[in-house]
Amino acid sequence: MTVRSIVVGILTHRDPEQVYRLLNRLLSDGRVSVVIHHDPRGPALGLPPERVLTVPDPKPAPWGSMGVASAQLKVIEHAYSAVPNAAWLTLISGADYPVQPIECIVDELLNTRHDAFVRWFRSDRAPSEDVHPWQARTRTRYMRRLRLPRTHRSIPFPRRHPFGPQTGLYVGDLWVNLNRRAMAHVLSQYQRRRDLVRYFSRCSVPDEALLPTLLLNDSPGFDIEPDHRRYIQWDPGSPHPRVLGTEDVDAVLESRAFFARKFDPVRSREAMDLIDDHLDRSGPGLL
């Protein structure tokens, strides 16, 4: 009987030593394979081929660009085709770190009734239906602005958009968990709805909308848990998550998150050591 497994897809662009530490944790469970999209502008990783697959022909993925969304879809496509026994894909960055024992994450994913864990909101409806301030910002970002070429900046522009009763605009986080059925649907939509791909390619930060919009439109009755199971802290006004330290460890470990972000290899070293100790996962590395 084929043993079901999960794939952890990782988007990386820097800090090889941090990536190696992350891989040591992930590969401690034999049911885990890893697919990496490494930005070619970053330092070489020099990864071993066993259970670590690399996306062929990776492209630059600067923040705020379509390159990030494209890298995300490339990871899903490669995981789906290269690991045929993969029941789940969970997508993280090289700055993430597991905050549950890997076997617990794998067991929960392989036994859940859900088809996906995705944080999402719908943004093309009337403002009176909003449940989060982010919806108003993304309604403007994706429906009323146009990204300037070769930059993540955008300008006000009255766009003709494809959203309405038949096609909803859904926004969410890049970091998702999808079972194999949800992966297949996203990949099918990616090929079928090229109009959405073209539209989002002219938006700033398309990675926060393309995948949720592909997943949640024409969905064949998916059971989606609206929680991506990530621990992330934002400082007011910052476009990037706060770097986590020792003061965050208790809250991280008390959360229901699979992974936390983001960690810096120097500033977060002690925090990651405390997490390792708590999970009782110390020992010889695998790389």
Sequence and secondary structure as in RCSB ss.txt:
>XXXX:A:sequence
MTVRSIVVGILTHRDPEQVYRLLNRLLSDGRVSVVIHHDPRGPALGLPPERVLTVPDPKPAPWGSMGVASAQLKV
IEHAYSAVPNAAWLTLISGADYPVQPIECIVDELLNTRHDAFVRWFRSDRAPSEDVHPWQARTRTRYMRRLRLPR
THRSIPFPRRHPFGPQTGLYVGDLWVNLNRRAMAHVLSQYQRRRDLVRYFSRCSVPDEALLPTLLLNDSPGFDIE
PDHRRYIQWDPGSPHPRVLGTEDVDAVLESRAFFARKFDPVRSREAMDLIDDHLDRSGPGLL
>XXXX:A:secstr
    EEEEEEEE S HHHHHHHHHHHTTSTTEEEEEEE TTS      STTEEE SS     TTSHHHHHHHHHH
HHHHHHH TTEEEEEEEETT EE S HHHHHHHHHH S SEE  EEE SS GGG SSHHHHHHHHHHHSEEE TT
SS EEE       SSSS  EEE S  EEEHHHHHHHHHHHHH HHHHHHHTTSSSGGGTHHHHHHHTT  S  EE
S   EEE B TT SSB    GGGHHHHHHS  SEEE   TTTTHHHHHHHHHHHT  S    
